[in-house]
Amino acid sequence: STGAGSLILSHVNDAGFWLVKQYFNMTVAETFKTWTVMETILSVVGLIFIMLLSMAL
């Protein structure tokens, strides 16, 4: 759960943010719209999975 929570709302202080920006030749605004949204969705899905797994066990 800690790993899933750490992904939410990735920002400019995340090395992955700059890696994706440079690799895909995007602007900072484009990277916010793609990387940050994708990381937040991944975090929420991870949280839901962990909650379902917790209920099953």
C-alpha positions in Angstrom: 0.0 0.0 0.0 2.9 2.3 0.7 4.2 1.8 -2.9 0.8 2.5 -4.4 0.4 5.6 -2.3 3.8 6.9 -3.3 2.8 7.2 -6.9 -0.1 9.5 -6.6 0.3 13.0 -8.1 3.8 12.7 -9.5 5.4 16.2 -9.8 8.5 17.8 -11.1 10.6 16.6 -8.2 10.2 13.0 -9.5 13.1 11.7 -11.6 10.6 9.6 -13.7 8.8 12.8 -14.6 11.9 14.3 -16.3 12.9 11.0 -17.8 9.5 10.6 -19.6 9.6 14.3 -20.6 13.0 14.0 -22.2 12.5 10.6 -23.7 9.3 11.4 -25.4 10.3 15.1 -26.2 7.3 16.6 -24.4 6.8 19.9 -22.8 6.3 20.2 -19.0 2.6 20.8 -19.5 2.2 17.7 -21.7 4.1 15.7 -19.2 1.8 16.8 -16.4 -1.2 15.8 -18.5 0.2 12.3 -19.3 2.7 11.2 -16.7 1.0 12.7 -13.6 -2.5 11.4 -14.6 -1.1 7.9 -15.5 0.7 7.7 -12.1 -2.4 8.8 -10.2 -4.6 6.2 -12.0 -2.0 3.6 -11.3 -1.9 4.6 -7.6 -5.7 4.4 -7.3 -5.9 1.0 -9.1 -3.2 -0.3 -6.7 -5.2 1.0 -3.7 -8.4 -0.7 -4.9 -6.5 -4.0 -5.5 -4.9 -3.9 -2.1 -8.3 -3.2 -0.4 -9.9 -6.1 -2.3 -7.0 -8.4 -1.4 -7.3 -7.3 2.2 -11.0 -8.1 2.3 -10.4 -11.6 0.7 -7.7 -12.5 3.3 
